[in-house]
């Protein structure tokens, strides 16, 4: 771990993008309802930001989007906005509702190629104007991280990340685990990229850096969303499985399986998988467990899935795998190519 604080001599420019969510709300004194505040007045709301030697601008989506209503069109708008403003800023902080933040951060990680600047998602469990809010600390630390550079002037964390409750996590390795605690997110299979205490300690060995600096950002907004998720559970019926696997509008299916990638061993289940595979559908296996990885070579049930044409998602989260499929399927209509790419570590989403 290395310590770093923003050098006042290294003036950076940061764009705060508010998409919606709890962090941007404050209580209206007249009727006690929560309403979004004007982010052009962010310095008045969070005066702590004045202590940074940064130019901080803001952009607010109109209309604001509740995170439960987030759709791929928001990801496309976000990626395009970052692409348009990329040369004007040293880093980006995206304020987003918590419910779908892991999906959005995962999607942006695949959509932004040759990224050299931080894109830090954050939010809060309490509105920024409430006593005991976690919003101020999350926002201030996210801005500091988005501003941080090394001696050569390169961003310390040139990735799409989530900062929450003193931890900076790779966006496509996160999942929301609590609706009530400030510690709302986990990155189960990779440690934090940075941790904030008295100073911010960066775990540089885990951070992904460009292989070559100076390449222009490429924004890939094409998506194909014809993906279904089948959560394997005791008592699941052949009709339910058939409806999901063989649906005419389904191009790919994420199987959420038990343990290290195990599922039902009954002949009807394997037969339906083979039928789906013969139809050319992409079938990928992720575990329901919070920690650990799929390994279909350990048990006979896993091997049967592999023989039926199911590919491994290793330790991908469901959120990350969904975004990865949307992205890859948007690039190519060739399902064989998509399957071959699923087992590659494209943006740090799986462990090597």
Beta strands, then each sheet from edge to edge (+ up, - down):
strand 1: 2-4
strand 2: 12-18
strand 3: 25-27
strand 4: 34-36
strand 5: 54-60
strand 6: 91-95
strand 7: 112-113
strand 8: 118-122
strand 9: 160-164
strand 10: 167-170
strand 11: 175-176
strand 12: 185-186
strand 13: 194-196
strand 14: 200-202
strand 15: 218-219
strand 16: 227-231
strand 17: 252-257
strand 18: 282-287
strand 19: 311-312
sheet 1: 1+ 14- 13+ 10- 9+ 8+ 6+ 2+ 5+
sheet 2: 3+ 4-
sheet 3: 7+ 15-
sheet 4: 11+ 12-
sheet 5: 16+ 17+ 18+ 19+
end
